[in-house]
Amino acid sequence: MNYRWVLRACAEEVAARLSRELGLPRAIARLLGARGVTTPKAAEHFLWPRLDDLHDPFRMAGMGEAVERIRRAIAGGEPIVIYGDYDVDGVTSLVLLKKTLAHLGARVFCYVPERLREGYGMHAEAIEALAAQGGRLLISVDCGIRAHEVVERAKALGMETIVTDHHLPEAELPRAVAVLNPRRPDCAYPEKNLAGAGVALKLAQALLARSGQSTELVRLLPLAAIGTIADVAPLVGENRVIVRLGLEQIRAPEQVGLRALAEAAGLPSDRPVTSEDVAFRLAPRLNAAGRLGTAQPAIELLLAEEAETARRLAAHLNEQNARRQREEQAVLAEIEAMLAEDPMLRARKVLVLAREGWHRGILGLVASKVVERFARPAIVLTLEGEWAHGSGRSIPAFHLLRGLEACADLFERYGGHAQAAGLVLRRDRLEEFRERLNAEAERMLTPLDLIPTLALDGTLALSDVTFPFWQHLTRLEPFGVGNPYPTFLFANVRVEGEPRILKDRHLKLRLRQGDKSAEAVWWNGVGQLEGRALGPRLWLAASIGESFYEGLLQIHLVIKDLSGDPPQVLPEALSSPPAVGGGDEVA
């Protein structure tokens, strides 16, 4: 894959001041400035977030009404039902709110729909069953912002509703007791990019504060952190505080389920859990059950209090995740063959791919991989009888939800974000959908938009890659959207000897620059190097990685791209804006 290399913008006087006043290496100070951290005070909050940095939850519209209604339900012994979603954000939202309500003495029950049988969102049939079982107060987590008919049906059955959600609302809100969503146009809450787990955490924070038990909040931060990372929410502002402090608590003694999950995922116990660990090791395992069947095992794991029970459930999720990986690889192989056989389909600006037999639960993951591989928006659908169920992922330059809105009359249902969406339509409308969505993409995208960008945070020499510099980098954790893992330009580097091929796909290289040498790995580098020569001088775009060997930390370069000629590095203003938005599915 060829990239456009761009340099993140940072005023040099800002970097100089941060470096001087905080005693930071200039490259680290530049990293902060490029991320909008431009004063020493802001840098202190960024580098050393505290629990006090969380906003007052009562600044969120509807919070006072929600807290008073819940406290009244607890006092009166009313059964409370939490209605969640089956993805990681929904599951962690549900569990942290259930733990809070149970701690405060509530009679609380939970309901999560099954992906294949019911699909995303709140459903009237489920509400009718919950009301028949005695539910009197319904609280949604990570869903419900557009569930007008369901809220009305609940009201008719004698159930009042509190909606907590983070998805984009419509012009009119559901007529609930309270609607907690920082994206409400009338909500003055300062953090608009909370995940569903973040909104649930704010409700828990308000309930605990009103009950004089604010110290209990720290126990909930690991769940909110995992939900926030899994939902690909920007890791800046309040989200950064939640995730940074939550990661520190994942292995706390009371986190029985998370400790078992970390062990099953093979995370070393002698180093901190990172956002990358959550994104690629913990969250996929929590997600696997809901993708392939029911999310109940993940919920039970996070609620587990006995170590043996937690280990059994973690092993089950491990098996489910392995099955998910096999299913995903099989579908990706079919898509690769499909596009190789049909160059016209491959040339479209949006790849709309459909076939019978693909598992509905992995479509979003597959769509993400297709976007990574082909650098263009992708909609992946499975055909079931007369219906096509699909999930889509996009590139920064294409607002996927707006693209779908141009085809809204074709769908049975749809929804999502700028970068992720889900949809259901009739099979016989699939070709019309492909044509209309691509017509919209033709209007919105240029050929340059289809070349992915690789943002560089500055220039380093191999001699700069030291253990002390790596320690400074780790203080910028957690990394993710809004605070990406830093990538640097290394100029005039040569390869010593022959690269080693690892597992038929990856490359390991020894690099030299002057009298300094360093190890480097290039994941999937075998395919990317094809057609390119490793000349006597190379320009690398690379990050600094870590590995542990026999308990010892080793640092190395992780190559993202390379060039045999001095690359044209464009200023950031000419690059596409970063993707911001949730990664969850809606169908």
Phi and psi in degrees as a GROMACS rama.xvg file:
@    title "Ramachandran Plot"
@    xaxis  label "Phi"
@    yaxis  label "Psi"
@TYPE xy
-93.7603  139.296  ASN-2
-116.828  154.501  TYR-3
-88.3226  125.844  ARG-4
-91.4839  128.702  TRP-5
-128.851  151.509  VAL-6
-106.088  123.025  LEU-7
-61.5663  139.529  ARG-8
-81.6768  136.311  ALA-9
-155.595  126.833  CYS-10
-65.5151  127.49  ALA-11
-63.3747  -30.9006  GLU-12
-68.1121  -31.0579  GLU-13
-66.9695  -46.9114  VAL-14
-60.8977  -40.5423  ALA-15
-63.5975  -41.6503  ALA-16
-67.1753  -45.455  ARG-17
-62.5417  -41.3333  LEU-18
-62.891  -43.9669  SER-19
-70.1762  -46.2865  ARG-20
-81.8908  -24.097  GLU-21
-108.198  -2.08908  LEU-22
67.4669  36.3085  GLY-23
-100.801  149.613  LEU-24
-57.358  145.631  PRO-25
-57.1132  -37.4998  ARG-26
-64.7685  -36.5957  ALA-27
-70.5126  -41.3551  ILE-28
-61.1485  -37.7438  ALA-29
-66.8874  -37.5394  ARG-30
-58.2913  -45.0556  LEU-31
-63.3837  -47.2126  LEU-32
-60.1592  -38.902  GLY-33
-67.6896  -18.9526  ALA-34
-98.4726  15.4694  ARG-35
83.3949  8.32606  GLY-36
-94.7214  99.6811  VAL-37
-115.607  -3.16946  THR-38
-127.464  154.839  THR-39
-57.5055  -38.1415  PRO-40
-64.7804  -44.3691  LYS-41
-62.8345  -36.9208  ALA-42
-65.7886  -38.8102  ALA-43
-62.5866  -42.2105  GLU-44
-64.8474  -36.7847  HIS-45
-70.2922  -43.9471  PHE-46
-80.829  -29.985  LEU-47
-131.562  65.3624  TRP-48
-63.9476  148.46  PRO-49
-127.986  161.606  ARG-50
-58.9841  -32.7604  LEU-51
-65.3079  -15.0872  ASP-52
-76.7551  -10.8279  ASP-53
-67.94  140.465  LEU-54
-72.2097  157.501  HIS-55
-63.1907  118.226  ASP-56
-63.5702  -24.0097  PRO-57
-75.5983  0.0173516  PHE-58
-77.6439  -13.3211  ARG-59
-81.0342  130.686  MET-60
-55.7359  131.974  ALA-61
88.0444  -6.58453  GLY-62
-64.9773  -42.6819  MET-63
-59.2044  -44.633  GLY-64
-64.8941  -40.5989  GLU-65
-63.535  -45.5529  ALA-66
-64.2569  -44.161  VAL-67
-65.223  -38.1769  GLU-68
-68.3516  -39.9228  ARG-69
-67.4083  -42.1447  ILE-70
-63.1055  -34.453  ARG-71
-68.1938  -38.7182  ARG-72
-65.2187  -41.1972  ALA-73
-64.3921  -45.4986  ILE-74
-63.169  -35.0158  ALA-75
-91.1715  0.453788  GLY-76
69.7913  23.8087  GLY-77
-72.2837  137.276  GLU-78
-66.2072  128.702  PRO-79
-109.663  132.498  ILE-80
-113.115  126.238  VAL-81
-98.4927  124.208  ILE-82
-108.488  114.219  TYR-83
-113.751  -167.688  GLY-84
-119.495  163.922  ASP-85
-91.0478  -2.34195  TYR-86
-87.5691  178.619  ASP-87
-62.6062  -42.0632  VAL-88
-60.4685  -44.3865  ASP-89
-67.0035  -41.9636  GLY-90
-66.4456  -45.4418  VAL-91
-67.0094  -35.4793  THR-92
-60.5992  -47.4948  SER-93
-62.4217  -46.2023  LEU-94
-67.4832  -42.4474  VAL-95
-68.1938  -33.6415  LEU-96
-73.953  -38.4301  LEU-97
-61.3974  -43.932  LYS-98
-60.9371  -40.3523  LYS-99
-65.5809  -48.8819  THR-100
-65.2473  -41.0701  LEU-101
-63.8163  -39.6764  ALA-102
-61.8362  -33.4455  HIS-103
-86.3042  3.24768  LEU-104
93.7792  15.7093  GLY-105
-79.6854  153.343  ALA-106
-89.5911  105.994  ARG-107
-129.209  137.897  VAL-108
-128.43  161.022  PHE-109
-127.687  151.715  CYS-110
-143.698  130.293  TYR-111
-130.191  126.004  VAL-112
-67.2618  156.899  PRO-113
-88.6261  132.407  GLU-114
-55.7856  -49.4485  ARG-115
-77.4756  -32.9997  LEU-116
-86.2124  -37.042  ARG-117
-116.879  -31.8134  GLU-118
80.3781  -178.872  GLY-119
-69.2332  150.502  TYR-120
96.1306  -177.302  GLY-121
-90.5786  139.093  MET-122
-126.387  137.105  HIS-123
-60.5335  -37.0881  ALA-124
-61.1688  -41.3009  GLU-125
-66.4112  -40.3806  ALA-126
-62.6578  -40.0592  ILE-127
-62.3903  -40.819  GLU-128
-67.4932  -39.6488  ALA-129
-67.1158  -38.3459  LEU-130
-65.979  -38.4322  ALA-131
-65.5516  -25.7674  ALA-132
-85.1799  -0.00737824  GLN-133
106.777  2.56809  GLY-134
-61.3215  136.093  GLY-135
-123.169  -23.8187  ARG-136
-129.274  124.601  LEU-137
-109.412  127.12  LEU-138
-121.424  118.99  ILE-139
-89.4496  147.137  SER-140
-129.982  132.444  VAL-141
61.3874  22.8969  ASP-142
-167.227  170.403  CYS-143
105.324  -9.03745  GLY-144
-67.6756  -20.7467  ILE-145
-116.795  15.5806  ARG-146
-88.6732  56.6849  ALA-147
-60.6279  -48.874  HIS-148
-66.6322  -36.801  GLU-149
-67.5986  -41.1637  VAL-150
-62.87  -39.991  VAL-151
-67.9073  -38.7641  GLU-152
-65.3664  -41.5086  ARG-153
-60.1303  -42.1582  ALA-154
-62.0113  -41.3499  LYS-155
-64.9157  -26.2598  ALA-156
-91.8633  4.56125  LEU-157
89.8155  15.7172  GLY-158
-109.721  130.967  MET-159
-92.7186  154.034  GLU-160
-126.137  139.309  THR-161
-118.035  122.377  ILE-162
-98.2993  126.129  VAL-163
-121.396  124.378  THR-164
-158.909  167.617  ASP-165
-132.919  0.491323  HIS-166
-74.2038  160.981  HIS-167
-64.6667  127.339  LEU-168
-81.6589  162.087  PRO-169
-82.7199  178.662  GLU-170
-60.8106  -35.8464  ALA-171
-108.424  133.174  GLU-172
-87.2206  155.865  LEU-173
-58.7489  147.559  PRO-174
-85.5681  68.798  ARG-175
-99.9016  170.525  ALA-176
-58.7469  -40.8697  VAL-177
-154.087  145.85  ALA-178
-123.601  110.085  VAL-179
-99.5152  109.317  LEU-180
-160.6  112.48  ASN-181
-63.6433  -13.3759  PRO-182
-85.8279  -1.13363  ARG-183
-57.5471  136.092  ARG-184
-59.7716  -27.9375  PRO-185
-96.2092  11.4007  ASP-186
-97.9419  124.566  CYS-187
-90.8328  6.74309  ALA-188
-60.9182  132.819  TYR-189
-72.2881  -25.7314  PRO-190
-99.1429  105.083  GLU-191
-87.1627  -13.9279  LYS-192
-104.128  25.7458  ASN-193
-61.6663  143.239  LEU-194
-77.4643  175.883  ALA-195
-58.491  -39.0371  GLY-196
-66.8331  -30.8796  ALA-197
-67.214  -40.6705  GLY-198
-65.9051  -43.1508  VAL-199
-61.6294  -38.3108  ALA-200
-63.1716  -38.8498  LEU-201
-65.7028  -37.4764  LYS-202
-64.9351  -43.5976  LEU-203
-61.9713  -41.4308  ALA-204
-60.7817  -42.5992  GLN-205
-66.7061  -42.8546  ALA-206
-63.4039  -43.0702  LEU-207
-67.7974  -38.8765  LEU-208
-64.1211  -44.2551  ALA-209
-65.7868  -24.6338  ARG-210
-95.4649  2.63519  SER-211
71.8982  28.8184  GLY-212
-128.643  39.4835  GLN-213
-59.5517  -25.6204  SER-214
-64.0891  -17.9752  THR-215
-73.9855  -13.5192  GLU-216
-61.8629  -35.1418  LEU-217
-60.0572  -29.0017  VAL-218
-67.9707  -20.5807  ARG-219
-92.981  -14.367  LEU-220
-61.6835  -37.5517  LEU-221
-59.9288  -39.4145  PRO-222
-65.488  -44.5818  LEU-223
-64.4004  -36.5958  ALA-224
-63.6506  -45.6396  ALA-225
-64.6434  -44.4015  ILE-226
-61.3568  -39.549  GLY-227
-66.5721  -44.7894  THR-228
-65.6685  -45.668  ILE-229
-63.1284  -30.3246  ALA-230
-85.8959  3.96337  ASP-231
57.8402  37.7192  VAL-232
-76.3533  150.144  ALA-233
-60.7235  130.706  PRO-234
-93.5649  59.0222  LEU-235
-132.775  169.473  VAL-236
60.1173  -137.333  GLY-237
-66.7162  -31.9473  GLU-238
-59.7776  -37.7362  ASN-239
-63.8448  -41.3443  ARG-240
-61.7453  -48.0645  VAL-241
-58.1057  -48.3831  ILE-242
-72.3509  -43.6525  VAL-243
-60.1528  -48.7211  ARG-244
-71.8869  -33.3623  LEU-245
-68.0971  -39.6236  GLY-246
-61.0037  -34.0598  LEU-247
-67.0107  -20.1701  GLU-248
-105.709  1.2998  GLN-249
-61.434  -33.8645  ILE-250
-98.7131  15.946  ARG-251
-61.6268  150.759  ALA-252
-54.2419  -35.9724  PRO-253
-75.6545  -12.4073  GLU-254
-86.966  64.9469  GLN-255
-61.0264  -47.6065  VAL-256
-66.3177  -43.5988  GLY-257
-66.8943  -36.15  LEU-258
-65.1944  -40.7121  ARG-259
-66.0087  -38.155  ALA-260
-66.7957  -41.8825  LEU-261
-61.5887  -39.4799  ALA-262
-65.5412  -44.1237  GLU-263
-65.0733  -31.4451  ALA-264
-80.9796  -4.1417  ALA-265
78.0317  23.4022  GLY-266
-75.8231  128.92  LEU-267
-59.2363  137.682  PRO-268
-82.8073  -8.24361  SER-269
-100.524  16.0908  ASP-270
-142.494  158.62  ARG-271
-64.9471  152.949  PRO-272
-80.0233  131.561  VAL-273
-106.533  169.007  THR-274
-63.1404  -32.4329  SER-275
-66.606  -39.4731  GLU-276
-58.1346  -43.8076  ASP-277
-65.4936  -47.8203  VAL-278
-64.5618  -36.5234  ALA-279
-111.679  -9.1057  PHE-280
-122.352  -52.0854  ARG-281
-81.3804  -51.605  LEU-282
-59.9112  -43.677  ALA-283
-58.8256  -34.3139  PRO-284
-71.1552  -40.6384  ARG-285
-64.6681  -33.0474  LEU-286
-77.718  -25.844  ASN-287
-59.2061  -41.5395  ALA-288
-62.7219  -46.7828  ALA-289
-67.5749  -28.5669  GLY-290
-72.2954  -38.6949  ARG-291
-98.8968  -13.051  LEU-292
-165.682  -107.127  GLY-293
-116.198  147.569  THR-294
-80.4323  0.901779  ALA-295
-56.6678  -42.2796  GLN-296
-60.1607  -36.0627  PRO-297
-66.9927  -41.2739  ALA-298
-63.1425  -45.4951  ILE-299
-62.6168  -38.0969  GLU-300
-61.7588  -46.6372  LEU-301
-70.7099  -19.6941  LEU-302
-96.4474  -5.78379  LEU-303
-63.5302  142.723  ALA-304
-116.46  -13.9677  GLU-305
-104.946  131.784  GLU-306
-60.7866  -40.2795  ALA-307
-66.4245  -42.1926  GLU-308
-60.2403  -43.9072  THR-309
-63.0078  -41.7372  ALA-310
-64.4658  -39.8944  ARG-311
-63.0598  -45.1364  ARG-312
-67.5177  -38.4396  LEU-313
-64.0052  -38.6112  ALA-314
-64.0119  -39.6615  ALA-315
-62.4183  -44.6662  HIS-316
-64.9668  -34.2717  LEU-317
-60.3838  -45.0271  ASN-318
-64.1619  -42.3024  GLU-319
-62.4579  -38.5524  GLN-320
-67.1296  -38.5318  ASN-321
-63.3714  -40.132  ALA-322
-64.1386  -42.1125  ARG-323
-59.4836  -41.6816  ARG-324
-63.3193  -39.999  GLN-325
-64.8218  -44.2828  ARG-326
-61.3222  -43.6507  GLU-327
-62.5389  -45.7592  GLU-328
-63.3739  -36.9765  GLN-329
-65.0218  -42.9938  ALA-330
-67.0574  -40.9942  VAL-331
-61.6599  -38.6507  LEU-332
-63.8356  -40.8335  ALA-333
-63.8933  -39.4489  GLU-334
-67.2504  -42.9919  ILE-335
-55.8379  -45.5526  GLU-336
-66.2887  -40.6052  ALA-337
-59.1705  -44.7728  MET-338
-74.1937  -32.3267  LEU-339
-66.5922  -34.1651  ALA-340
-79.1542  -19.9647  GLU-341
-129.983  83.4513  ASP-342
-58.537  -30.287  PRO-343
-65.5852  -40.985  MET-344
-65.4753  -41.5748  LEU-345
-63.0319  -28.9408  ARG-346
-81.5012  -10.3574  ALA-347
-66.4362  150.835  ARG-348
-71.4655  -28.9615  LYS-349
-121.039  126.594  VAL-350
-88.433  112.669  LEU-351
-108.06  108.49  VAL-352
-120.957  131.095  LEU-353
-144.595  145.482  ALA-354
-164.423  153.798  ARG-355
-74.2417  149.378  GLU-356
91.7459  -8.28593  GLY-357
-75.1469  136.399  TRP-358
-71.153  126.454  HIS-359
-60.0934  -30.0777  ARG-360
-72.8625  -14.2792  GLY-361
-111.436  5.81732  ILE-362
-62.7622  -39.8074  LEU-363
-64.406  -40.9558  GLY-364
-63.5607  -42.4898  LEU-365
-64.3209  -42.8786  VAL-366
-59.5921  -39.6762  ALA-367
-60.9922  -43.2363  SER-368
-66.7894  -36.4155  LYS-369
-64.6663  -41.5854  VAL-370
-61.4861  -44.5535  VAL-371
-60.4889  -41.1198  GLU-372
-75.2473  -39.5048  ARG-373
-114.043  -0.467105  PHE-374
56.682  42.3333  ALA-375
-153.958  157.9  ARG-376
-57.5002  149.46  PRO-377
-140.51  136.172  ALA-378
-117.888  120.961  ILE-379
-114.029  124.816  VAL-380
-125.584  146.06  LEU-381
-108.638  136.811  THR-382
-96.0846  122.855  LEU-383
-131.303  99.6958  GLU-384
63.2402  -126.461  GLY-385
-86.8976  1.90426  GLU-386
-113.22  153.975  TRP-387
-125.575  119.694  ALA-388
-106.028  131.088  HIS-389
-144.326  161.419  GLY-390
-130.087  146.68  SER-391
-128.957  152.784  GLY-392
-133.973  157.481  ARG-393
-135.132  -178.409  SER-394
-107.309  162.758  ILE-395
-56.3867  -32.8655  PRO-396
-79.6719  -8.34009  ALA-397
-122.324  113.387  PHE-398
-78.0341  103.137  HIS-399
-63.8313  -42.6621  LEU-400
-62.4972  -41.155  LEU-401
-64.5673  -35.8965  ARG-402
-63.0102  -40.7081  GLY-403
-68.8346  -34.2689  LEU-404
-61.6339  -27.7908  GLU-405
-70.8726  -13.6346  ALA-406
-117.992  19.491  CYS-407
-57.1611  -32.2514  ALA-408
-69.2913  -11.3648  ASP-409
-87.3712  -15.4066  LEU-410
-97.6041  147.896  PHE-411
-75.9853  -41.0327  GLU-412
-160.747  156.213  ARG-413
-164.329  167.473  TYR-414
170.736  172.798  GLY-415
150.101  -143.826  GLY-416
-133.747  -173.486  HIS-417
-62.5327  -35.8207  ALA-418
-112.36  -9.04867  GLN-419
-146.069  140.439  ALA-420
-157.188  165.234  ALA-421
-136.315  156.766  GLY-422
-158.822  157.999  LEU-423
-136.153  130.8  VAL-424
-146.778  165.844  LEU-425
-71.9202  144.485  ARG-426
-57.4477  -37.9773  ARG-427
-74.5338  -3.72398  ASP-428
-102.326  3.61177  ARG-429
-63.3234  -45.7348  LEU-430
-66.8838  -38.3668  GLU-431
-63.5759  -39.585  GLU-432
-61.5626  -45.2293  PHE-433
-58.6776  -44.2066  ARG-434
-68.5667  -43.7489  GLU-435
-70.9732  -38.5546  ARG-436
-66.4217  -38.9181  LEU-437
-70.3239  -31.5398  ASN-438
-63.7941  -39.0946  ALA-439
-65.6024  -40.9023  GLU-440
-65.5433  -35.9499  ALA-441
-60.7582  -35.3309  GLU-442
-73.9117  -30.3902  ARG-443
-97.6338  -27.148  MET-444
-110.256  143.213  LEU-445
-105.392  163.661  THR-446
-56.2401  -32.6202  PRO-447
-65.7317  -30.7463  LEU-448
-64.5002  -22.4901  ASP-449
-91.1263  5.21859  LEU-450
-102.496  115.568  ILE-451
-66.2127  147.396  PRO-452
-95.9334  149.561  THR-453
-124.367  108.139  LEU-454
-85.6567  130.546  ALA-455
-105.677  141.925  LEU-456
-99.4234  9.10996  ASP-457
136.651  -175.154  GLY-458
-110.856  135.644  THR-459
-127.993  157.939  LEU-460
-102.732  159.67  ALA-461
-59.1254  -29.6548  LEU-462
-68.4035  -17.0877  SER-463
-79.6608  -15.7306  ASP-464
-82.6957  85.7788  VAL-465
-123.2  166.662  THR-466
-62.5418  -44.7793  PHE-467
-59.4568  -38.5662  PRO-468
-66.1437  -40.648  PHE-469
-61.1714  -38.477  TRP-470
-60.7649  -41.1443  GLN-471
-61.7894  -40.8138  HIS-472
-61.0434  -40.9532  LEU-473
-64.9436  -22.3169  THR-474
-71.4803  -12.8796  ARG-475
-85.7023  -7.11332  LEU-476
-57.9307  150.962  GLU-477
-83.6951  145.963  PRO-478
-99.769  148.738  PHE-479
169.093  -159.049  GLY-480
-58.598  133.766  VAL-481
88.7397  -25.0549  GLY-482
-143.344  68.1942  ASN-483
-68.7034  155.658  PRO-484
-61.9569  130.941  TYR-485
-64.3293  140.82  PRO-486
-125.807  137.749  THR-487
-124.037  159.044  PHE-488
-94.3428  127.54  LEU-489
-116.331  116.785  PHE-490
-102.213  150.083  ALA-491
55.0854  55.7948  ASN-492
-109.877  145.226  VAL-493
-123.92  156.832  ARG-494
-94.0844  129.563  VAL-495
-93.5216  125.276  GLU-496
72.983  -164.535  GLY-497
-96.4587  138.446  GLU-498
-62.3035  145.645  PRO-499
-95.3032  137.17  ARG-500
-95.2279  128.124  ILE-501
-112.84  125.378  LEU-502
52.5734  33.7962  LYS-503
68.4568  -3.34536  ASP-504
-128.013  -32.0077  ARG-505
-103.606  159.818  HIS-506
-121.522  142.513  LEU-507
-121.837  129.262  LYS-508
-130.668  152.589  LEU-509
-106.626  121.823  ARG-510
-107.358  151.874  LEU-511
-138.561  142.279  ARG-512
-143.37  106.593  GLN-513
65.4303  -128.568  GLY-514
-97.0726  11.9777  ASP-515
-110.943  134.705  LYS-516
-123.236  161.469  SER-517
-157.442  149.766  ALA-518
-81.3178  150.462  GLU-519
-144.934  148.11  ALA-520
-121.665  149.7  VAL-521
-132.026  98.6013  TRP-522
-64.7147  132.329  TRP-523
57.7602  27.1286  ASN-524
-71.5938  -22.959  GLY-525
-59.2133  -48.7165  VAL-526
-69.4297  -35.9229  GLY-527
-74.0137  -26.4342  GLN-528
-79.135  -15.4926  LEU-529
-56.3978  127.294  GLU-530
86.3445  -2.22992  GLY-531
-121.56  141.322  ARG-532
-100.583  143.606  ALA-533
-86.4882  90.3047  LEU-534
-75.0441  -176.425  GLY-535
-69.8991  -20.9068  PRO-536
-131.472  133.785  ARG-537
-130.771  149.285  LEU-538
-113.623  122.75  TRP-539
-111.198  141.506  LEU-540
-104.17  114.683  ALA-541
-148.166  150.999  ALA-542
-106.59  175.053  SER-543
-106.861  118.713  ILE-544
-108.171  175.911  GLY-545
-136.674  154.4  GLU-546
-150.551  159.353  SER-547
-119.244  127.984  PHE-548
-130.139  117.527  TYR-549
51.6354  41.6107  GLU-550
81.9937  -2.2275  GLY-551
-102.518  136.206  LEU-552
-79.3595  132.88  LEU-553
-128.364  140.223  GLN-554
-112.814  150.065  ILE-555
-155.159  172.561  HIS-556
-89.9397  147.201  LEU-557
-118.571  109.309  VAL-558
-76.221  132.256  ILE-559
-100.625  -36.7229  LYS-560
-164.34  163.266  ASP-561
-148.5  161.964  LEU-562
-142.435  142.527  SER-563
-86.5241  -6.91235  GLY-564
-125.032  155.562  ASP-565
-54.7051  120.397  PRO-566
-77.2739  154.415  PRO-567
-85.7726  109.748  GLN-568
-101.464  112.543  VAL-569
-82.8131  151.427  LEU-570
-67.0269  154.045  PRO-571
-58.2384  -32.7418  GLU-572
-59.0302  -23.006  ALA-573
-90.7396  -3.03754  LEU-574
-93.7984  167.506  SER-575
-72.2146  149.657  SER-576
-67.6876  155.078  PRO-577
-67.0658  150.081  PRO-578
-73.8926  130.55  ALA-579
-131.479  127.096  VAL-580
151.582  163.985  GLY-581
-71.2379  156.913  GLY-582
-107.935  12.914  GLY-583
-82.0971  165.456  ASP-584
-103.678  158.224  GLU-585
-124.956  6.58709  VAL-586
